[in-house]
Amino acid sequence: MIPRLAASRLTRLLEGFPIVTVTAPRQSGKTTLVRALLPDKPYVSLEAPANREFARERPADFLRQYPRGAVIDEAQHAPELFSELQGAVDAAGRMGLFVLTGSQNLTLLSRVTQSLAGRTALVELLPLSIAELRSASLLPPEYPALLVKGFFPAVHARALEPYEWLQSYLVTYAERDARQLAAIQDLGAFQRFLKLTAARSGQLLNMHALAADTGVTDKTVRHWLSILETCYLVHFVRPHSANFGKRLVKMPKLYMTDVGLAAALLGIQTVAQVEAHPLRGALFETLVVNEFLKRQRNAGQREPLWFWRDNIGTEVDLVLERASEVAAVEVKSGITVAADAFGALDKWRRYAAERGPFTGVHAGLVYGGDARFVRDGVDVLPWSML
C-alpha cells in the first residue's frame, strides 16, 4: 500500500471519537487504508445486496453482529443504520468503535450530520497527492505524465494502461453512480455532458453555455453537476469575496477532482498528446489546484479555496485565507517563468495590501519547471515540491 498522509490523522481521531466517517471518491484507497490501519476489525460492505438489505430492514440486528465495532463500507446505502449507531455507541461508551466509509460525500454527510452529530469525526480521502507519490518514489520526473495518469492509486501501484483503466472507471463507477442518483434516462447526453465538463476544467462555469452545448436545460445541467460533486468527480472554487474597489466576477471555476480522468474524457492517451493539447495549461492548473485541496483535506482543514478575477479579466488562480492573513497563488505550466507571469499577482498584492483588511499578504507561483527561487517577493515553486 502507498502510505497515505491521512493515516496519522485517522488513527488520532479513532482515539477521540466512537465513530470515524471516511468519505472519498471510488477507488481512491479508502477501504485499503482503513483495513490496513484496523486489520482486526470486522469488515462489511453494503455494496453487497444481502448486506445492504439486512442493514436497511433490520438495522439493530445488523449491528448486534459487531459488539466490538466494525468497518462498514459504503454506509450511505443504509441510512437506517445511523440512528441505531447513535444508541449503540452511546451504550458502549468506547472510542474507535465503528468506521463508516462512503463514496457519495454530500449524501453521506447529510445523513451523518443529522444522526451522528458529536459522535463522529470526518476524514476526506482524495486520490493520491504529489507528496505521497514523491515519498513512495513514484513521482515521474516531468508533470505531463501525471496529466495522463492522474492520481488514483491503482494506476500507480499496478502495471496498468492509464487510459484503459480510467475509461473503465468512467463506465463502472462514474456513469453507474450518477445514473443511480439522478435517474438519468439519456445516457448519450450525459456522456456528452461529462466530456464537455472535462473540457471546462480550470475555467469559469457558464451554466447556460454548458447546457446549450450538451443539448439539455440549465436545470438539468445544474442537477447533473450536483451529482458529479456528490460523487467527488468535480469541485468548485468560488470567487474571493474581498472587495478591492473593483466589480468582481460571480461565477465559480469548475475543476475535475482527478486530472487523469479529465484527460481521459478528452481522449488523451499519451504524454505526446497531452504536451501538444491546447488544454494542457488548464489541465496543469487542475493538477495544482487539486494539490492544494488535498493538502487541506489531509490535514482536516475545511477552509474554502478561492480565486480572484476583476472586471477587466485580471485573474489570480488561487486565494487562500488563514485567520487575518491571505495568500495568492498563480499557476503557469511552462518550464520557465517569464517576466510577465507576475503581472496579475502584483496587481492583486497591491490591492490586498492597500485596500484589504489583512495583517499579512503573501504571493506564490507554481510552475512546470524544477527550480525553487524568490523573485520580486514571490515564492516560485516547482510543481514537484507541492
Secondary structure as GFF3:
##gff-version 3
##sequence-region A 1 386
A	DSSP	alpha_helix	7	14	.	.	.	ID=ss1
A	DSSP	beta_strand	19	23	.	.	.	ID=ss2
A	DSSP	alpha_helix	30	37	.	.	.	ID=ss3
A	DSSP	beta_strand	43	45	.	.	.	ID=ss4
A	DSSP	alpha_helix	49	57	.	.	.	ID=ss5
A	DSSP	alpha_helix	59	64	.	.	.	ID=ss6
A	DSSP	beta_strand	70	73	.	.	.	ID=ss7
A	DSSP	three_ten_helix	75	77	.	.	.	ID=ss8
A	DSSP	alpha_helix	80	92	.	.	.	ID=ss9
A	DSSP	beta_strand	98	102	.	.	.	ID=ss10
A	DSSP	alpha_helix	105	115	.	.	.	ID=ss11
A	DSSP	beta_strand	120	124	.	.	.	ID=ss12
A	DSSP	alpha_helix	130	135	.	.	.	ID=ss13
A	DSSP	alpha_helix	144	149	.	.	.	ID=ss14
A	DSSP	alpha_helix	153	157	.	.	.	ID=ss15
A	DSSP	alpha_helix	162	169	.	.	.	ID=ss16
A	DSSP	pi_helix	170	175	.	.	.	ID=ss17
A	DSSP	alpha_helix	176	182	.	.	.	ID=ss18
A	DSSP	alpha_helix	187	199	.	.	.	ID=ss19
A	DSSP	beta_strand	203	204	.	.	.	ID=ss20
A	DSSP	alpha_helix	207	214	.	.	.	ID=ss21
A	DSSP	alpha_helix	218	230	.	.	.	ID=ss22
A	DSSP	beta_strand	234	239	.	.	.	ID=ss23
A	DSSP	beta_strand	253	256	.	.	.	ID=ss24
A	DSSP	alpha_helix	259	265	.	.	.	ID=ss25
A	DSSP	alpha_helix	271	276	.	.	.	ID=ss26
A	DSSP	alpha_helix	280	298	.	.	.	ID=ss27
A	DSSP	beta_strand	306	309	.	.	.	ID=ss28
A	DSSP	beta_strand	315	322	.	.	.	ID=ss29
A	DSSP	beta_strand	325	332	.	.	.	ID=ss30
A	DSSP	three_ten_helix	339	342	.	.	.	ID=ss31
A	DSSP	alpha_helix	343	355	.	.	.	ID=ss32
A	DSSP	beta_strand	360	367	.	.	.	ID=ss33
A	DSSP	beta_strand	373	375	.	.	.	ID=ss34
A	DSSP	beta_strand	378	382	.	.	.	ID=ss35
A	DSSP	three_ten_helix	383	385	.	.	.	ID=ss36
###
